[in-house]
Amino acid sequence: MSLTVAIIILLSSIYNLLFIPSLAAAQPTNEASALLKWKASLDKQSQSLLSSWTGSNPCHDNWTGIGYSDRAAAAKSVVTSIRIQNLNLSGTLSDLDTWSLRNFESLDLSFNSLYGHILSKIVNMSGLKYLDLSHNYFSGVIPSEIGMLRSLDKLHLTNNSLIGHIPNSIGNMTNLTEVLLSGNSLIGFILNSIGNLRKLVRVDLSRNKLTGPIPPKIGTMSSLKNIQYLDRSSNYLTGAIPSSIGNLTNLYFLYLYSNQLSGSIPPELVGARDLIDFEIGYNLITGTIPITF
């Protein structure tokens, strides 16, 4: 081997040792930049609460609320979650670079003081399985694009100031097990497309401004056979309680109080044999309690 070739090989080895690791270490920079940009958009008090968010590597610098996974095959760590609850953060999501955070599986910003709209760009985070923006001050409508989050397992938007209709596109989110939308000002009828969600276990639509009847076929939808918790209280629902609810044999909790429901309590409800809490006060119900109860 000539001296020239040996020198080239040596220099190449030195380059690999010095530069390749630094590239791997710098990989999270896009994620760090996105998070730091969002932090800078919050009010000063909120920024101080995230004082640990410094440097260029959220995974290894112990950033508050940041979760990550080690991907040995890629020799790097990837940010997969933000869980920042009850810190009284104040600001919007407008400057959150969702594309740079597309590997996220969980976004939990509940119990803060965030406001503004839930933007359609949230769909860039296509790997999300858990989205919790509850107990904030978000306003505006739920974007219809949210139905593109096909991996989402839990959707929690409780106790905000959301308005408009529940988007029909939620029926496309077939991995959902929980839909919690209570404590907003949502209007319109209860969606039939919820019947597409075969994994649903818990649905809470209480304390909104929903109108119209409870879908008569609610208990005949095989997709709802796993439902355990159903809360549609404190709305403006009308009509009779569908007898088909008795077919929901896994139902434990059924809350329909504070509506404008009429007619009698259907005796078929006894079919919901696991029902342990059924609340129906403050309606226009007539007749007697079925003897089957």
Long-range contacts (C-beta under 8 A, 24 or more apart in sequence): 24-75, 24-76, 25-57, 26-56, 27-76, 28-56, 28-57, 28-58, 28-59, 28-76, 28-77, 28-78, 28-79, 29-56, 29-57, 30-100, 31-58, 31-78, 31-79, 31-100, 31-101, 31-103, 32-56, 32-57, 32-58, 33-97, 33-100, 34-96, 34-97, 34-100, 34-101, 35-63, 35-66, 35-79, 35-82, 35-101, 37-95, 37-97, 38-91, 38-93, 38-95, 38-96, 38-97, 40-95, 41-91, 41-92, 41-94, 41-95, 42-89, 42-90, 42-91, 43-90, 43-91, 45-88, 45-90, 46-87, 46-88, 46-89, 46-90, 46-91, 49-87, 49-88, 49-89, 50-84, 50-89, 67-106, 78-103, 79-103, 79-104, 80-104, 80-105, 80-106, 81-105, 81-106, 81-107, 81-108, 81-130, 82-106, 82-107, 82-108, 82-109, 83-108, 84-108, 84-109, 84-112, 85-109, 85-110, 85-111, 85-112, 86-110, 86-111, 86-112, 87-112, 88-112, 88-113, 89-113, 89-114, 90-114, 90-115, 91-115, 92-116, 92-117, 93-117, 93-118, 93-119, 93-122, 94-119, 98-122, 98-123, 98-124, 98-125, 99-124, 101-125, 102-126, 102-127, 103-127, 104-128, 105-129, 105-130, 106-130, 106-131, 107-131, 107-132, 107-133, 108-132, 109-133, 109-136, 110-134, 110-135, 110-136, 110-156, 111-135, 111-136, 112-136, 113-137, 114-138, 115-139, 116-140, 117-141, 118-142, 118-143, 118-146, 118-157, 118-162, 119-143, 120-144, 120-145, 120-146, 122-146, 122-149, 123-148, 123-149, 125-149, 126-150, 126-151, 127-151, 128-152, 129-153, 129-154, 129-175, 130-154, 131-155, 131-156, 132-156, 133-157, 133-160, 134-158, 134-159, 134-160, 134-180, 135-159, 135-160, 136-160, 137-161, 138-162, 139-163, 140-164, 141-165, 141-167, 142-166, 142-167, 142-181, 142-186, 143-167, 144-168, 144-169, 145-169, 146-170, 146-173, 147-171, 147-172, 147-173, 148-172, 149-173, 150-174, 150-175, 151-175, 152-176, 153-177, 153-178, 154-178, 154-180, 155-179, 155-180, 155-181, 156-180, 157-181, 157-184, 158-182, 158-183, 158-184, 158-204, 159-183, 159-184, 160-184, 161-185, 162-186, 163-187, 164-188, 166-191, 166-205, 168-193, 170-194, 170-197, 171-195, 171-196, 171-197, 172-196, 173-197, 174-198, 174-199, 175-199, 176-200, 177-201, 177-202, 178-202, 178-203, 179-203, 179-204, 179-205, 180-204, 181-205, 181-208, 182-206, 182-207, 182-208, 182-231, 183-207, 183-208, 184-208, 185-209, 186-210, 187-211, 188-212, 189-213, 190-214, 190-215, 190-232, 190-237, 194-224, 195-221, 195-223, 195-224, 196-223, 197-223, 197-224, 198-222, 198-223, 198-226, 199-226, 200-224, 200-226, 200-227, 201-226, 201-227, 201-228, 201-229, 202-227, 202-228, 202-229, 203-227, 203-229, 203-230, 203-231, 204-229, 204-231, 205-231, 205-232, 205-235, 206-231, 206-232, 206-233, 206-234, 206-235, 206-255, 207-233, 207-234, 207-235, 208-234, 208-235, 209-235, 209-236, 210-235, 210-236, 210-237, 211-235, 211-236, 211-237, 211-238, 212-237, 212-238, 212-239, 213-237, 213-238, 213-239, 213-240, 214-239, 214-241, 214-242, 214-245, 214-256, 214-261, 215-242, 216-242, 216-244, 217-242, 217-244, 218-242, 218-244, 218-245, 218-248, 219-243, 219-244, 219-245, 219-246, 219-247, 219-248, 220-244, 220-247, 224-248, 225-249, 225-250, 226-250, 227-251, 228-252, 228-253, 229-253, 230-254, 230-255, 231-255, 232-256, 232-259, 233-257, 233-258, 233-259, 233-279, 234-258, 234-259, 235-259, 236-260, 237-261, 238-262, 239-263, 240-264, 240-266, 241-265, 241-266, 241-269, 241-280, 241-285, 242-266, 243-267, 243-268, 243-269, 244-268, 245-269, 245-272, 246-270, 246-271, 246-272, 247-271, 247-272, 248-272, 249-273, 249-274, 250-274, 251-275, 252-276, 252-277, 253-277, 254-278, 254-279, 255-279, 256-280, 256-283, 257-281, 257-282, 257-283, 258-282, 258-283, 259-283, 260-284, 261-285, 262-286, 263-287, 264-288, 265-289, 265-290, 265-293, 266-290, 267-291, 267-292, 269-293
